[in-house]
Amino acid sequence: MKIISYNVNGIRAAITKGFVEWLQQANPDVICLQEIKATEDQIPTQDFTAAGYPFQYYFSANKKGYSGVAILSKIEPKKIVYGTGIDHMDFEGRNLRVDFENLSVMSLYLPSGTNIDRLDHKFKFMDDFQNYINELKKETPNLVICGDYNICHEPIDIHDPIRNKTVSGFLPEERAWLDAFMKSGFVDSFRHFNKEPHNYSWWSYRAGARANNKGWRIDYNLVSENLKDRMSRAFILPEAKHSDHCPIMVEVE
Protein backbone atom coordinates (compact mmCIF):
# COMPACT_ATOMS: atom_id res chain seq x y z
CA MET A 1 0.00 0.00 0.00
CA LYS A 2 1.43 3.33 -1.11
CA ILE A 3 0.44 6.04 1.41
CA ILE A 4 1.06 9.79 1.00
CA SER A 5 0.59 12.55 3.55
CA TYR A 6 0.30 16.15 2.36
CA ASN A 7 -0.56 19.40 4.14
CA VAL A 8 -2.12 21.18 1.16
CA ASN A 9 -2.60 24.54 2.95
CA GLY A 10 -6.03 24.99 1.37
CA ILE A 11 -7.30 22.25 -0.93
CA ARG A 12 -9.06 24.64 -3.29
CA ALA A 13 -5.87 26.68 -3.76
CA ALA A 14 -3.86 23.48 -4.30
CA ILE A 15 -6.31 22.35 -7.00
CA THR A 16 -5.73 25.58 -8.92
CA LYS A 17 -1.99 24.75 -8.85
CA GLY A 18 -2.45 21.35 -10.49
CA PHE A 19 -2.95 19.15 -7.43
CA VAL A 20 -5.44 16.75 -9.08
CA GLU A 21 -3.14 16.14 -12.06
CA TRP A 22 -0.20 15.58 -9.71
CA LEU A 23 -2.26 13.13 -7.63
CA GLN A 24 -2.97 11.02 -10.73
CA GLN A 25 0.75 10.89 -11.52
CA ALA A 26 1.82 10.12 -7.93
CA ASN A 27 -0.89 7.45 -7.81
CA PRO A 28 -0.95 6.53 -4.10
CA ASP A 29 -3.45 3.99 -2.81
CA VAL A 30 -4.30 6.35 0.04
CA ILE A 31 -3.57 10.06 0.52
CA CYS A 32 -4.00 11.83 3.85
CA LEU A 33 -4.54 15.57 3.59
CA GLN A 34 -4.22 18.23 6.25
CA GLU A 35 -5.27 21.88 6.43
CA ILE A 36 -7.89 21.47 3.72
CA LYS A 37 -9.56 24.75 4.85
CA ALA A 38 -12.90 23.78 3.30
CA THR A 39 -16.06 21.77 3.83
CA GLU A 40 -16.98 18.86 1.59
CA ASP A 41 -19.60 20.85 -0.29
CA GLN A 42 -16.90 23.41 -1.25
CA ILE A 43 -14.61 20.76 -2.77
CA PRO A 44 -14.93 19.40 -6.35
CA THR A 45 -15.12 15.81 -5.10
CA GLN A 46 -16.06 14.57 -8.57
CA ASP A 47 -12.56 15.54 -9.76
CA PHE A 48 -11.05 13.14 -7.22
CA THR A 49 -13.51 10.43 -8.18
CA ALA A 50 -12.49 10.87 -11.82
CA ALA A 51 -8.84 10.70 -10.75
CA GLY A 52 -9.43 7.23 -9.28
CA TYR A 53 -10.39 7.98 -5.67
CA PRO A 54 -14.03 6.99 -5.17
CA PHE A 55 -13.67 6.71 -1.39
CA GLN A 56 -13.38 10.20 0.11
CA TYR A 57 -13.74 11.27 3.72
CA TYR A 58 -13.62 14.84 5.01
CA PHE A 59 -13.50 16.12 8.58
CA SER A 60 -13.66 19.91 8.63
CA ALA A 61 -13.23 22.40 11.43
CA ASN A 62 -16.26 24.21 12.84
CA LYS A 63 -14.55 27.47 11.87
CA LYS A 64 -14.87 28.19 8.15
CA GLY A 65 -11.69 28.20 6.07
CA TYR A 66 -9.57 26.73 8.85
CA SER A 67 -7.75 23.48 9.56
CA GLY A 68 -9.56 20.26 8.53
CA VAL A 69 -8.33 16.87 7.35
CA ALA A 70 -9.30 14.42 4.62
CA ILE A 71 -8.46 10.96 3.33
CA LEU A 72 -8.87 9.87 -0.30
CA SER A 73 -8.59 6.16 -1.06
CA LYS A 74 -8.72 3.79 -4.00
CA ILE A 75 -9.63 0.98 -1.61
CA GLU A 76 -12.86 0.91 0.39
CA PRO A 77 -12.15 0.91 4.14
CA LYS A 78 -14.19 -1.27 6.47
CA LYS A 79 -14.51 1.53 9.05
CA ILE A 80 -14.18 5.34 9.12
CA VAL A 81 -13.64 7.24 12.37
CA TYR A 82 -14.17 11.00 12.40
CA GLY A 83 -12.25 12.69 15.19
CA THR A 84 -11.20 11.30 18.54
CA GLY A 85 -14.24 11.98 20.70
CA ILE A 86 -12.25 14.70 22.51
CA ASP A 87 -14.06 18.00 21.96
CA HIS A 88 -11.15 20.45 21.94
CA MET A 89 -9.43 18.32 19.28
CA ASP A 90 -12.46 17.55 17.14
CA PHE A 91 -13.76 21.15 17.12
CA GLU A 92 -10.84 22.03 14.82
CA GLY A 93 -11.10 18.98 12.52
CA ARG A 94 -7.68 17.52 13.21
CA ASN A 95 -8.03 13.75 13.13
CA LEU A 96 -9.55 11.21 10.75
CA ARG A 97 -8.95 7.45 10.52
CA VAL A 98 -9.79 4.72 8.03
CA ASP A 99 -9.45 1.04 8.92
CA PHE A 100 -8.64 -1.55 6.26
CA GLU A 101 -8.46 -5.29 6.78
CA ASN A 102 -5.09 -5.38 8.54
CA LEU A 103 -3.95 -1.76 8.52
CA SER A 104 -5.35 1.53 9.84
CA VAL A 105 -4.35 4.90 8.36
CA MET A 106 -4.82 8.17 10.21
CA SER A 107 -4.59 11.77 8.99
CA LEU A 108 -3.41 14.07 11.78
CA TYR A 109 -3.01 17.84 11.90
CA LEU A 110 -1.37 18.77 15.17
CA PRO A 111 -1.76 22.45 16.20
CA SER A 112 1.04 24.97 15.81
CA GLY A 113 2.09 27.04 18.82
CA THR A 114 2.03 30.46 17.21
CA ASN A 115 1.38 32.32 20.47
CA ILE A 116 1.23 31.50 24.18
CA ASP A 117 -2.48 30.56 24.10
CA ARG A 118 -1.99 28.27 21.12
CA LEU A 119 1.16 26.81 22.65
CA ASP A 120 -0.80 25.83 25.77
CA HIS A 121 -3.48 24.33 23.52
CA LYS A 122 -0.81 22.46 21.55
CA PHE A 123 0.65 20.86 24.70
CA LYS A 124 -2.82 19.84 25.90
CA PHE A 125 -3.54 18.37 22.47
CA MET A 126 -0.23 16.47 22.51
CA ASP A 127 -0.90 14.97 25.95
CA ASP A 128 -4.48 14.00 25.12
CA PHE A 129 -3.45 12.59 21.75
CA GLN A 130 -0.79 10.39 23.35
CA ASN A 131 -3.39 9.01 25.78
CA TYR A 132 -5.86 8.47 22.94
CA ILE A 133 -3.29 6.56 20.88
CA ASN A 134 -2.20 4.47 23.88
CA GLU A 135 -5.79 3.22 24.18
CA LEU A 136 -6.35 2.91 20.42
CA LYS A 137 -3.29 0.67 19.96
CA LYS A 138 -4.86 -1.96 22.21
CA GLU A 139 -7.60 -2.62 19.65
CA THR A 140 -5.93 -1.23 16.49
CA PRO A 141 -2.26 -2.24 16.66
CA ASN A 142 -1.36 -1.77 12.96
CA LEU A 143 -1.36 2.01 12.71
CA VAL A 144 0.14 4.47 10.25
CA ILE A 145 -0.25 8.02 11.62
CA CYS A 146 0.33 10.42 8.74
CA GLY A 147 0.39 14.14 9.09
CA ASP A 148 1.70 17.53 10.00
CA TYR A 149 3.01 17.23 13.56
CA ASN A 150 4.30 20.84 13.61
CA ILE A 151 7.45 19.64 15.39
CA CYS A 152 11.00 18.96 14.18
CA HIS A 153 12.36 15.92 15.96
CA GLU A 154 16.14 16.38 15.81
CA PRO A 155 18.61 19.14 14.78
CA ILE A 156 19.05 17.29 11.45
CA ASP A 157 15.38 18.05 10.73
CA ILE A 158 15.71 21.85 10.68
CA HIS A 159 17.95 24.15 8.67
CA ASP A 160 19.06 26.32 11.63
CA PRO A 161 18.71 24.48 14.95
CA ILE A 162 20.64 27.09 16.94
CA ARG A 163 18.52 30.13 16.04
CA ASN A 164 15.25 28.19 16.17
CA LYS A 165 15.70 26.55 19.58
CA THR A 166 13.26 29.02 21.20
CA VAL A 167 10.70 28.88 18.37
CA SER A 168 7.58 26.72 18.61
CA GLY A 169 8.10 23.69 16.44
CA PHE A 170 11.61 23.15 17.80
CA LEU A 171 11.18 23.80 21.51
CA PRO A 172 12.90 21.24 23.76
CA GLU A 173 9.54 20.28 25.33
CA GLU A 174 7.92 19.71 21.91
CA ARG A 175 10.85 17.65 20.69
CA ALA A 176 10.84 15.58 23.90
CA TRP A 177 7.13 14.84 23.42
CA LEU A 178 7.65 13.71 19.82
CA ASP A 179 10.62 11.59 20.87
CA ALA A 180 8.57 9.93 23.61
CA PHE A 181 5.64 9.45 21.22
CA MET A 182 7.89 7.61 18.76
CA LYS A 183 9.41 5.53 21.55
CA SER A 184 5.91 4.52 22.66
CA GLY A 185 5.79 2.23 19.63
CA PHE A 186 6.28 4.07 16.32
CA VAL A 187 8.94 4.25 13.63
CA ASP A 188 9.78 7.47 11.75
CA SER A 189 9.48 5.86 8.32
CA PHE A 190 11.59 8.45 6.50
CA ARG A 191 14.50 8.25 8.93
CA HIS A 192 14.30 4.47 8.89
CA PHE A 193 15.49 4.60 5.28
CA ASN A 194 17.27 7.98 5.07
CA LYS A 195 19.79 9.43 7.54
CA GLU A 196 20.89 12.33 5.34
CA PRO A 197 20.53 16.02 6.38
CA HIS A 198 18.82 18.80 4.38
CA ASN A 199 15.58 16.86 3.88
CA TYR A 200 12.60 19.04 4.75
CA SER A 201 8.82 19.07 4.27
CA TRP A 202 7.93 22.71 5.01
CA TRP A 203 9.43 26.06 4.02
CA SER A 204 8.42 29.59 4.93
CA TYR A 205 7.06 31.68 2.08
CA ARG A 206 9.50 34.41 3.16
CA ALA A 207 13.03 35.24 2.01
CA GLY A 208 13.32 32.55 -0.65
CA ALA A 209 13.36 29.81 1.97
CA ARG A 210 12.28 27.04 -0.39
CA ALA A 211 14.62 28.02 -3.21
CA ASN A 212 17.49 27.99 -0.69
CA ASN A 213 16.19 24.84 1.03
CA LYS A 214 15.96 26.53 4.43
CA GLY A 215 13.23 24.26 5.68
CA TRP A 216 11.81 22.20 8.53
CA ARG A 217 10.82 18.52 8.53
CA ILE A 218 7.54 18.62 10.44
CA ASP A 219 5.49 16.10 8.44
CA TYR A 220 5.79 12.41 9.31
CA ASN A 221 4.41 9.03 8.41
CA LEU A 222 4.83 7.26 11.74
CA VAL A 223 4.38 3.51 11.44
CA SER A 224 3.63 1.09 14.28
CA GLU A 225 6.77 -0.70 15.41
CA ASN A 226 5.20 -4.07 14.59
CA LEU A 227 4.89 -2.99 10.93
CA LYS A 228 8.56 -1.99 10.62
CA ASP A 229 9.56 -5.04 8.58
CA ARG A 230 6.62 -4.49 6.23
CA MET A 231 7.90 -1.05 5.13
CA SER A 232 9.58 -1.17 1.72
CA ARG A 233 10.51 2.50 1.21
CA ALA A 234 9.78 6.04 2.38
CA PHE A 235 10.70 9.38 0.90
CA ILE A 236 9.89 13.09 0.62
CA LEU A 237 8.55 14.64 -2.61
CA PRO A 238 9.91 18.23 -2.58
CA GLU A 239 9.22 18.82 -6.29
CA ALA A 240 5.45 18.96 -5.62
CA LYS A 241 4.71 22.65 -5.08
CA HIS A 242 0.99 23.12 -4.41
CA SER A 243 1.59 24.30 -0.82
CA ASP A 244 4.26 25.57 1.58
CA HIS A 245 4.56 21.89 2.59
CA CYS A 246 5.45 19.02 0.28
CA PRO A 247 4.11 15.45 0.26
CA ILE A 248 5.77 12.54 2.05
CA MET A 249 5.32 8.87 1.17
CA VAL A 250 5.65 5.45 2.74
CA GLU A 251 5.03 2.02 1.23
CA VAL A 252 3.86 -0.77 3.51
CA GLU A 253 3.60 -4.33 2.22
RASUL-V314560 format. One record per residue. N is the residue number from 0. PSI is psi in whole degrees, -180 to 180 (* if undefined). Layout:
n: [N N]
psi: [PSI PSI]
//
This chain:
n: [0 1 2 3 4 5 6 7 8 9 10 11 12 13 14 15 16 17 18 19 20 21 22 23 24 25 26 27 28 29 30 31 32 33 34 35 36 37 38 39 40 41 42 43 44 45 46 47 48 49 50 51 52 53 54 55 56 57 58 59 60 61 62 63 64 65 66 67 68 69 70 71 72 73 74 75 76 77 78 79 80 81 82 83 84 85 86 87 88 89 90 91 92 93 94 95 96 97 98 99 100 101 102 103 104 105 106 107 108 109 110 111 112 113 114 115 116 117 118 119 120 121 122 123 124 125 126 127 128 129 130 131 132 133 134 135 136 137 138 139 140 141 142 143 144 145 146 147 148 149 150 151 152 153 154 155 156 157 158 159 160 161 162 163 164 165 166 167 168 169 170 171 172 173 174 175 176 177 178 179 180 181 182 183 184 185 186 187 188 189 190 191 192 193 194 195 196 197 198 199 200 201 202 203 204 205 206 207 208 209 210 211 212 213 214 215 216 217 218 219 220 221 222 223 224 225 226 227 228 229 230 231 232 233 234 235 236 237 238 239 240 241 242 243 244 245 246 247 248 249 250 251 252]
psi: [123 118 129 143 139 117 107 -8 52 101 -34 -40 -41 -38 -38 -17 13 21 -42 -43 -41 -42 -42 -37 -42 -38 48 160 -37 137 128 125 146 158 52 -26 38 161 163 -37 -13 -2 135 74 -29 -27 -37 -36 -46 -29 -4 17 80 -20 108 134 131 136 99 158 157 -36 129 142 28 139 -145 144 163 158 128 136 144 -23 137 123 160 -16 143 131 115 117 -170 -12 2 114 -48 -20 -43 -26 -32 10 62 2 130 136 140 134 125 -170 -47 28 136 137 130 138 122 135 97 140 154 160 61 -26 179 -38 -45 -31 -42 -42 -41 -45 -38 -43 -47 -47 -46 -35 -42 -45 -41 -46 -39 -42 -42 -39 -25 -34 -20 78 -24 84 139 112 103 140 -175 106 -10 32 134 133 -53 164 -31 -19 9 143 -27 80 -27 -53 -23 8 -16 13 136 135 -22 22 146 -39 -37 -45 -39 -39 -47 -39 -46 -37 -46 -43 -13 1 26 150 132 101 -40 -48 -22 -34 -21 118 6 147 178 28 113 164 -4 141 140 151 -9 152 36 33 -42 -42 -32 6 45 81 -175 142 99 -1 135 146 97 127 134 138 -38 -9 2 -44 -10 -6 134 -30 161 139 169 146 73 -14 -16 120 60 3 175 -10 170 164 157 146 146 144 129 125 *]
//
